Amino acid sequence: MVHLGRAAASFFIAIYYIIASLLGFTGHYSDTTKDASYYYGDGNITNVIFMIGDGMGFNSIEKAKKELNLTDTAIDSLPYKGQSRTRSASNKVTDSAAGGTALSSGVRTYNGAVGVYMFDAAQTFSRPVSLTEICRDRGMATGVVTTDKTTGATPAAFSAHAFKRQNTKDIIASELESDIDLIWGAADDLATESQVEKAGYEYIDTADEMNNVALGEKTYAQFPDELWHLDARNESPNLEMMTEKAIDVLSKDDDGFFLMVEGAHIDKNSHSNNSEGMDEAFAEFDKAIAEALDFAEKDGHTLVIITADHETGGITLKDGEYKYTKTSHSGVNVPCYVYGSDKFIGQGEQINNIEIPKRAAYTLGFTEKEFPRGASTINKNIDFGS
């Protein structure tokens, strides 16, 4: 990148944002019919557990419930049930990178982009700030947990910035610079123990090591086995175990915490139309939801959000049976279920995916000037509010 003087950099940034605002891509707007202050909590909500069932549509849930005879699911117990409209800036059908960015930063970007603006993908001038980052900067504990690789599109959207989801090395470097307290998921062969430890993180790769983690230790988990099964495999944990432990660690912070939990294999099994695999992946995700709700009910200060980035497989009900109709994503609405706030979403209300992180931020007491916003990548003293 060409090095510019501070005055010149500030000038170009200002011009950039004027153009960006005219084109409407920065995401500094709200599609809510109410002012942000409507969602403000009274200080009662200090924690957010944001749970994403990747590829999980309404019929994904009903299919798994029917085929596994699940009659008492945690997801159905959430009191407020609405819908999220999914799309990206480049397509009516989003991928997980753009969908994750919408859910993490409240902005639309193109398919394949991770935490970057559509017209500044190289982060030449700025990048959007994520929910994880605003919570971290407030002094809250932060974590990202997934059954995917830690560099997967959804976890990356909450922990990194990269113009292309396939740029794994860039995502790892960004995550290790993020100062997020814990980033746990399946191993990516490019993330080495020496690299992780050089960045100031503790490298862990077994359930025993995870269970010994305490608040104040920054950990980067590279579990070698599959994490989405109902029964943990070998020495690796499953999603339920990771969720329980992450909450246990982060909840010890007196300033509150933000945790994103992704069940990635609802999507992955649906891409291959692996019916039994998808059912099991949902059942395990539901157990993780149960862990979140159990904590929230006891704590009394926790907002739990359950949603999806998109639906995968085009699952339809025909002749009493749920069937896959494709191996790709669809553009149908997905669930947005909430525990902890009666203002977050109305029963049956349909909102755009970029609205979800905004309402989460406002429930925590952040203002419209604080989120969504962009941060300068040239001059660290420049911060762009709404």
C-alpha positions as MATLAB code, in Angstrom:
seq = 'MVHLGRAAASFFIAIYYIIASLLGFTGHYSDTTKDASYYYGDGNITNVIFMIGDGMGFNSIEKAKKELNLTDTAIDSLPYKGQSRTRSASNKVTDSAAGGTALSSGVRTYNGAVGVYMFDAAQTFSRPVSLTEICRDRGMATGVVTTDKTTGATPAAFSAHAFKRQNTKDIIASELESDIDLIWGAADDLATESQVEKAGYEYIDTADEMNNVALGEKTYAQFPDELWHLDARNESPNLEMMTEKAIDVLSKDDDGFFLMVEGAHIDKNSHSNNSEGMDEAFAEFDKAIAEALDFAEKDGHTLVIITADHETGGITLKDGEYKYTKTSHSGVNVPCYVYGSDKFIGQGEQINNIEIPKRAAYTLGFTEKEFPRGASTINKNIDFGS';
ca = [
       0.000    0.000    0.000;
       1.282    3.491   -0.849;
       2.187    5.395    2.321;
       0.373    8.726    2.497;
       0.763   11.654    4.836;
      -1.842   11.866    7.577;
      -3.573   14.883    6.002;
      -3.676   13.270    2.562;
      -4.876   10.001    4.016;
      -7.632   11.742    5.930;
      -8.702   13.584    2.776;
      -8.945   10.415    0.713;
     -10.768    8.623    3.504;
     -13.304   11.431    3.681;
     -13.863   11.317   -0.092;
     -14.122    7.537    0.080;
     -16.821    7.676    2.714;
     -18.800   10.344    0.887;
     -18.873    8.116   -2.188;
     -19.564    5.057   -0.072;
     -22.488    6.746    1.628;
     -23.958    7.827   -1.706;
     -23.658    4.280   -3.018;
     -25.146    2.939    0.200;
     -22.694    0.108    0.734;
     -21.193    1.019    4.084;
     -24.122   -0.382    5.973;
     -24.492    2.742    8.087;
     -28.240    2.648    8.035;
     -30.972    0.716    9.728;
     -33.965   -1.028    8.238;
     -35.758   -1.050   11.560;
     -38.973    0.903   11.875;
     -37.932    1.976   15.380;
     -35.070    4.115   16.665;
     -32.102    2.265   18.105;
     -33.046    3.567   21.543;
     -36.147    1.350   21.453;
     -33.928   -1.711   21.804;
     -31.689   -0.254   24.497;
     -31.615   -2.346   27.602;
     -31.719   -0.828   31.066;
     -28.318   -2.311   31.795;
     -29.895   -5.662   32.540;
     -28.324   -7.444   29.532;
     -24.556   -7.731   29.902;
     -23.878  -10.896   27.873;
     -24.741  -12.082   24.366;
     -24.591  -15.660   23.098;
     -25.057  -15.495   19.315;
     -25.707  -18.976   17.888;
     -25.643  -19.688   14.143;
     -26.874  -22.927   12.655;
     -25.107  -22.687    9.320;
     -27.529  -23.721    6.558;
     -30.385  -24.172    9.043;
     -33.787  -23.388    7.591;
     -37.164  -23.980    9.189;
     -37.493  -27.279    7.344;
     -34.023  -28.356    8.456;
     -35.293  -28.178   12.022;
     -38.573  -29.938   11.305;
     -36.850  -32.664    9.295;
     -34.417  -33.492   12.104;
     -37.150  -33.403   14.730;
     -39.345  -35.772   12.732;
     -36.652  -38.227   11.728;
     -34.969  -38.375   15.148;
     -38.245  -38.175   17.039;
     -37.086  -35.080   18.926;
     -40.078  -33.964   20.963;
     -38.485  -31.589   23.450;
     -35.955  -29.414   21.617;
     -34.176  -26.461   23.174;
     -34.662  -24.339   20.056;
     -38.438  -24.601   20.301;
     -38.363  -23.327   23.887;
     -37.168  -19.843   22.966;
     -40.025  -17.431   23.649;
     -39.669  -15.004   20.721;
     -39.699  -16.419   17.197;
     -39.208  -14.351   14.070;
     -37.565  -14.703   10.676;
     -34.434  -13.407    8.992;
     -34.350  -12.469    5.308;
     -31.026  -13.533    3.823;
     -29.145  -12.216    0.816;
     -25.773  -10.661    0.024;
     -24.881   -7.468   -1.803;
     -23.969   -9.467   -4.895;
     -26.665  -12.137   -4.977;
     -30.167  -12.948   -3.781;
     -28.649  -16.134   -2.348;
     -25.844  -15.477    0.110;
     -22.883  -17.647    0.947;
     -21.564  -18.089    4.483;
     -18.882  -15.407    4.142;
     -21.246  -12.599    3.161;
     -23.952  -14.019    5.403;
     -21.553  -14.156    8.330;
     -20.413  -10.595    7.670;
     -24.020   -9.394    7.663;
     -24.572  -11.095   11.029;
     -21.298   -9.927   12.565;
     -21.021   -6.368   11.277;
     -24.459   -5.293   10.094;
     -23.259   -4.620    6.542;
     -23.852   -6.298    3.207;
     -20.915   -7.419    1.133;
     -20.288   -9.714   -1.832;
     -20.285  -13.493   -1.674;
     -16.863  -14.699   -0.607;
     -15.948  -11.605    1.413;
     -15.102  -11.880    5.109;
     -15.595   -8.767    7.212;
     -14.813   -6.240    4.469;
     -16.740   -3.578    2.599;
     -17.845   -4.415   -0.924;
     -16.022   -1.449   -2.475;
     -12.958   -1.595   -0.263;
     -12.277   -5.321   -0.187;
      -8.520   -4.826    0.173;
      -9.111   -2.687    3.303;
      -7.184    0.139    1.650;
      -9.095    2.745    3.633;
     -11.350    1.016    6.115;
     -13.203   -2.083    7.240;
     -16.408   -2.704    9.162;
     -16.181   -3.298   12.891;
     -17.766   -6.518   14.143;
     -19.873   -7.208   17.219;
     -16.952   -9.172   18.619;
     -14.681   -6.161   18.256;
     -16.975   -3.576   19.836;
     -17.525   -5.898   22.792;
     -13.783   -6.554   23.086;
     -13.071   -2.810   23.017;
     -15.595   -2.262   25.805;
     -13.588   -4.665   27.954;
     -15.954   -7.626   27.644;
     -14.630  -11.174   27.267;
     -15.050  -12.498   23.722;
     -15.095  -15.886   22.055;
     -15.758  -17.674   18.772;
     -16.623  -21.397   18.768;
     -17.374  -23.564   15.732;
     -17.509  -27.142   14.491;
     -15.879  -25.849   11.286;
     -12.213  -25.054   10.877;
     -11.339  -21.903   12.805;
     -10.736  -20.263    9.429;
     -14.195  -21.180    8.115;
     -16.279  -18.389    6.645;
     -18.634  -17.894    9.603;
     -16.085  -17.925   12.437;
     -13.791  -15.770   10.305;
     -16.551  -13.183    9.857;
     -16.638  -12.786   13.646;
     -12.869  -12.837   14.176;
     -11.065  -11.662   11.047;
     -11.087   -9.523    7.898;
     -10.153  -10.847    4.430;
     -11.303  -10.024    0.909;
     -11.633  -13.713    0.026;
     -12.728  -16.587    2.246;
     -10.137  -18.880    0.655;
      -7.277  -16.662    1.885;
      -6.631  -18.911    4.855;
      -3.218  -17.506    5.766;
      -4.628  -13.976    5.918;
      -7.540  -15.142    8.069;
      -5.220  -16.918   10.522;
      -3.014  -13.837   10.782;
      -6.054  -11.611   11.311;
      -7.475  -13.910   13.985;
      -4.172  -14.014   15.853;
      -4.096  -10.204   15.850;
      -7.706   -9.926   17.016;
      -7.122  -10.119   20.800;
     -10.279  -12.260   21.079;
     -10.056  -14.380   24.216;
     -10.827  -17.745   22.664;
     -11.141  -19.040   19.102;
     -11.991  -22.746   19.085;
     -12.739  -25.093   16.217;
     -11.439  -27.846   13.972;
      -7.802  -27.804   12.941;
      -6.593  -25.940    9.904;
      -3.330  -27.447    8.746;
      -1.875  -23.988    8.051;
      -2.124  -22.797   11.666;
       1.033  -23.977   13.423;
       1.647  -24.202   17.153;
       4.692  -21.950   16.916;
       2.777  -19.304   14.967;
      -0.069  -19.349   17.473;
       2.225  -19.110   20.491;
       4.336  -16.375   18.895;
       1.140  -14.316   18.613;
       0.551  -14.662   22.350;
      -2.106  -17.379   22.205;
      -1.984  -20.757   23.870;
      -2.338  -23.589   21.348;
      -4.736  -26.328   22.509;
      -5.863  -29.443   20.675;
      -7.545  -31.760   23.179;
     -10.691  -31.658   25.313;
      -8.556  -31.995   28.460;
      -6.534  -28.918   27.542;
      -9.758  -27.037   26.809;
     -11.215  -27.957   30.178;
      -8.158  -26.497   31.906;
      -8.539  -23.080   30.255;
      -9.171  -20.182   32.644;
     -10.236  -16.566   32.139;
      -7.270  -14.434   31.148;
      -5.665  -17.119   28.988;
      -5.988  -16.433   25.271;
      -6.488  -19.744   23.499;
      -6.562  -20.863   19.883;
      -7.925  -24.405   19.603;
      -7.078  -26.703   16.702;
      -9.003  -29.873   17.477;
      -8.041  -32.657   15.030;
     -11.297  -34.619   15.003;
     -14.883  -33.912   13.919;
     -16.735  -31.753   16.450;
     -20.337  -31.979   15.294;
     -21.298  -35.469   16.453;
     -23.530  -36.204   19.422;
     -20.704  -38.259   20.938;
     -17.297  -36.626   21.221;
     -14.627  -38.266   19.050;
     -11.271  -39.382   20.482;
      -9.614  -36.582   22.480;
     -11.534  -33.735   20.821;
     -14.686  -32.185   22.336;
     -18.010  -31.759   20.555;
     -19.996  -28.535   20.172;
     -21.975  -29.020   23.369;
     -18.774  -29.407   25.374;
     -17.096  -26.422   23.720;
     -20.132  -24.226   24.323;
     -20.404  -25.216   27.978;
     -16.721  -24.555   28.641;
     -16.583  -21.301   26.648;
     -19.509  -19.919   28.650;
     -17.870  -21.058   31.882;
     -14.639  -19.226   31.029;
     -16.081  -16.033   29.552;
     -18.820  -15.571   32.152;
     -16.202  -15.008   34.848;
     -15.458  -11.580   33.352;
     -17.170   -8.891   35.452;
     -17.605   -6.720   32.333;
     -19.766   -9.310   30.558;
     -19.074  -11.365   27.465;
     -19.883  -11.953   23.799;
     -19.787  -15.482   22.386;
     -20.535  -16.665   18.853;
     -21.286  -20.391   18.494;
     -21.620  -22.010   15.060;
     -23.013  -25.424   14.207;
     -21.405  -25.646   10.770;
     -22.353  -29.172    9.779;
     -26.063  -28.612    9.268;
     -24.798  -26.864    6.152;
     -21.974  -29.233    5.277;
     -24.123  -32.359    5.458;
     -26.904  -30.662    3.510;
     -24.544  -29.799    0.662;
     -24.019  -33.515    0.150;
     -27.664  -34.311    0.956;
     -26.429  -36.457    3.840;
     -29.783  -36.707    5.564;
     -28.682  -38.615    8.668;
     -25.610  -36.419    9.079;
     -27.662  -33.234    8.948;
     -30.115  -34.610   11.509;
     -27.275  -35.431   13.904;
     -25.590  -32.067   13.338;
     -28.830  -30.277   14.216;
     -29.371  -32.447   17.293;
     -25.862  -31.592   18.530;
     -26.427  -27.881   17.801;
     -29.633  -28.103   19.825;
     -27.674  -29.489   22.767;
     -25.376  -26.477   22.536;
     -28.468  -24.240   22.545;
     -29.612  -26.007   25.705;
     -26.283  -25.138   27.363;
     -26.714  -21.483   26.411;
     -30.300  -21.323   27.648;
     -29.454  -23.084   30.899;
     -26.824  -20.448   31.633;
     -29.064  -17.563   30.512;
     -31.975  -18.670   32.682;
     -29.753  -18.908   35.768;
     -27.834  -15.721   35.001;
     -30.716  -13.385   34.178;
     -28.501  -10.948   32.235;
     -27.906  -12.849   28.993;
     -29.369  -12.401   25.518;
     -29.436  -15.588   23.424;
     -29.941  -15.310   19.653;
     -30.481  -18.346   17.416;
     -30.374  -17.798   13.657;
     -28.779  -18.990   10.400;
     -26.784  -17.366    7.637;
     -28.857  -19.115    4.952;
     -30.699  -22.361    4.224;
     -28.929  -25.226    2.465;
     -30.450  -28.024    0.431;
     -33.836  -26.516   -0.428;
     -35.511  -28.945    1.971;
     -39.226  -29.322    1.219;
     -42.083  -31.355    2.654;
     -43.687  -33.649    0.074;
     -46.095  -36.487    0.772;
     -45.318  -36.284    4.468;
     -41.537  -36.580    3.995;
     -38.812  -33.941    4.050;
     -36.660  -34.087    0.917;
     -33.621  -32.264   -0.416;
     -34.200  -30.478   -3.722;
     -30.665  -29.150   -4.308;
     -27.102  -29.364   -3.058;
     -26.632  -25.584   -2.842;
     -27.974  -22.721   -0.743;
     -31.446  -21.277   -1.141;
     -32.749  -17.777   -0.488;
     -35.631  -18.647    1.834;
     -36.098  -16.967    5.198;
     -34.436  -18.599    8.189;
     -35.265  -18.563   11.904;
     -34.399  -15.714   14.238;
     -35.295  -16.869   17.755;
     -34.491  -14.913   20.910;
     -34.313  -15.345   24.670;
     -33.695  -12.472   27.084;
     -35.435   -9.487   25.465;
     -39.091   -8.910   24.627;
     -38.120   -6.012   22.357;
     -35.633   -7.752   20.079;
     -38.115   -9.283   17.631;
     -41.870   -9.616   17.451;
     -43.619  -12.940   17.033;
     -43.445  -13.768   13.333;
     -41.610  -10.533   12.511;
     -39.406  -10.656    9.417;
     -36.207   -8.614    9.520;
     -33.171   -8.367    7.268;
     -30.084  -10.274    8.403;
     -28.092   -7.044    8.866;
     -30.645   -5.923   11.451;
     -29.849   -8.770   13.865;
     -26.385   -7.600   15.016;
     -27.638   -4.030   15.304;
     -30.389   -5.031   17.685;
     -27.906   -7.159   19.626;
     -25.571   -4.170   19.979;
     -28.388   -1.842   20.998;
     -29.670   -4.333   23.573;
     -26.179   -4.191   25.109;
     -26.493   -0.399   25.215;
     -24.306    0.525   22.240;
     -25.531    3.509   20.228;
     -26.011    3.986   16.492;
     -22.750    5.941   16.425;
     -20.935    2.955   17.872;
     -22.494    0.277   15.651;
     -22.529   -0.331   12.785;
     -19.452    1.649   11.894;
     -16.203    1.440   10.001;
     -12.666    1.807   11.297;
      -9.861    3.410    9.316;
      -7.015    1.137    8.261;
      -4.789    4.148    7.516;
      -5.187    6.392   10.513;
      -6.027    4.579   13.741;
      -7.338    7.850   15.202;
     -10.157    8.038   12.646;
     -13.355    6.266   13.497;
     -16.442    6.394   11.287;
     -19.793    6.325   13.048;
     -23.255    5.941   11.540;
];
